[in-house]
């Protein structure tokens, strides 16, 4: 199940507050979209900075490919 993109609330009394809230929600949506990326290919290519959870553990994508974070 994926998380939907979020929409910022409108705080119409203060345009600066609207701008700040929009930026926060834009950043959150960028993270959501990166985490929710899914492809039916055996090994999803991904973009630099993507993260995923696999049977190998938590992985992140860097310049040299997918790397698994080591646990205990």
N, C-alpha and C positions, 0 to 999 in steps of 0.2 A: 504494500500500500504506500503510495507516495503522498507527500505533503503538497498541498496546493500553494500557489503564489499568494502572498498576502497583500492586502490593500490598506494603505494608511488611513487612519481616521482624519476627518477634516476638522481643524481647529480654526474656523473661519474668522475669529476675532484677531488673529495674529498671523500675518503672512510669513513671518520668519519661522514661527513654530511649524506651519504647514511645510515649509521648505526643509526644515530639519527632520521632521517625521518622514517626509517622502524619501530623503536620502537614507535614513535608517532602514526603511522598508525595502528600498532598492537593494541595499547591501544584503539584507536578510534573504531576499528573493534570489540574489546571485548565489548565495550559499546553498539555498534549497535546490536550485536548479543543478548545481554542481553535484550535490549529494544524491539527487534523484535520477541522475543520468543512468540509463539502463539500455543495454543492447542485447539482442538474442545471440550475437556472435559468441563463440566460446571464450575469447579473450577481448573484452571491450577495449578499444584504443584509448579513449579518455583524453582529457585535456590536461595540460600542466596545472597542478594544484588540486585536481580532483581527488576525492577520497571515496573509499568503498569498504564494505565489510564482506569478506569471503570466508570460505571454510579454512583458509590459511590465517585469517585474522584481519585486523585493521590495516588497510593499505592506502598509500598515497602515490600520486603520479609526479615524478620529477623528470628532469631532462633525460635521464638514462632509462626510464621505464617505471613500472610499478614496483614499489618497495613495501615490504611488510614490516610493521612495527613489532619489535620483540617485546614479549611480556615477561612475566616472572621467570 
